[in-house]
Amino acid sequence: MVILFRRWLLTPLCILVATAAQAQSKATFPWTAYAGAQLNYLTAAHHAALLRVRAERSFDRTYNGLLGADEATRAGGAFQRLIVQGGFEWLLNERWTGGVIEKINFDPAATRTFQTGAFLRHCGHIGAVQFRKRALVEHLARNQQQPDGAQIRLRVDFDRDFRLNPTLMLRPRLSYDAQFYFSLEKTPADAPTPEQRTVDRGLLRLEMALIQQEHLALVPFVQKQIDYVIAIEQRDGQNNITVPAGSRNLRTPIVGLEVRYTLSADPAAQHTLPTYEGFQD
């Protein structure tokens, strides 16, 4: 059991190193901006609930990675995607938590994606550095003619607290999230198996949380999203290859700001729950 657990902890890191070492073509999209707010509520029974809202906007006027349906939604709109998320987390002890989440993505062209998931999280230490690990399983349901899917996400993050004064704390954090997607569409038994990358998406994120009195947190961050796809060969009007067939990494740089506020039914209980600060996306 210990060996399996250690492998689970190291899996995202190994995938990150192995993926970076492979030679693939890549494309980089313009910046995307995130703006979010999150409310956490800790109960006296060491359970927690959260409500989160996030808006996204792409700064790409020629190709919008958020899939805007027309010029207005691609470039002129204030935001191209809105995400509303609710969840409940059971604080099992000072090291382990588990929970459920429900997320609704409001995308352009009136599309909706519903993500229902369950996760398990562990918090440890390497000296003064906190080392968190999380495994998440989600079901994805869409309201248009697209097949349902499922995904597994494995995340590791490292952070450390720096006390600036009695009421103010700084918490830098580095995290990596590896995502594996599985289609739930039924295919004929004789259909060819489509080629697929080992990891479908990777998220590398650096954030700097400024926390006041354990309640209010202002969290600016930068993030690199990499979608690992199998590209189809594309040619221009002169029949020149513009995109070769094969493995391709689609990179999207992201900058964002979140505001998090935590309420507690028992204010003293907050200090006994070092693993909890709301579901981290």
C-alpha positions, 0 to 999 in steps of 0.5 A: 500500500505504501509503495502504491501511494508513493507512486501516486504522489510521484506520477504528475512529476514524472509525467511532467519531466517525461513530456518535457523531454519529448520532441513535439511541435508546439503552438503558443496562443495569446494570453488568457485572463482569469478573474475569480471569487471564492467563499469558503465556510468551515463548520464546527464539525470540521466540514467545509462548503465552498462557492466559486465564480470565475470569468475568463477572457482570451486576448486573441483576436484571430483565434480564440481558444475559448471558442467564441462563435463570432467576432463579438464573443471572440474579441469584443466581449468582456468575458468568453466563459463563466464558471460556477462551482459548488462543493463540500469537503470532509476534513477527515484529520489534519492530513486527509480530506475528501469531497465532492464538487459540481461545476457548470461551465457557461461557454460561448454559443450557449453550450454548457458543460456539467462536471461532477467529481469526487476527490481525495487530498493529502497534506504533508511536509518537507521541512517548512514546505507544505507538500499537497497531493490530490486525486480527482475523478470527474464526469463531464456532461454537455448539453449539445451533440457531444459525447459525455466524458470523464477525466482523472486529474492528479495534482501536486503543489508546494507552498510555504507560509511567511508571516509578515506581521501578526495579521498578514501572511504571504504564501507562494505556491507552485503546482502542477496538474496532469489531466487524463480525458476518457470519452464515454461515447460508444464506438463500433467494435471494429472501429479503429482506435484513435491515437491519443497522448498519455496526458491530455492537459497539463497545468503549471501554476505559480501563485502568490497569496496574500492572506489577512487574519486567516480570512481574506486572501488576495491571490494573483497567479500566472499559469501555463496550460499545455494541451497535448493533442494529435494534430491532423496535417494542414496545408495552405492554398499552395499545398504547403504543409502549415501544420504537420501531422503528429504530436503537438503541444498547444500552449496557453499562458494565463494570468489571473487574480482570485479573491478568497474569503473564509468564514468559520462557525468556530473561529478557533477551529480554523487553526487546526485545519492546515490542509483546507483552503478551498478547492484549488482548480 
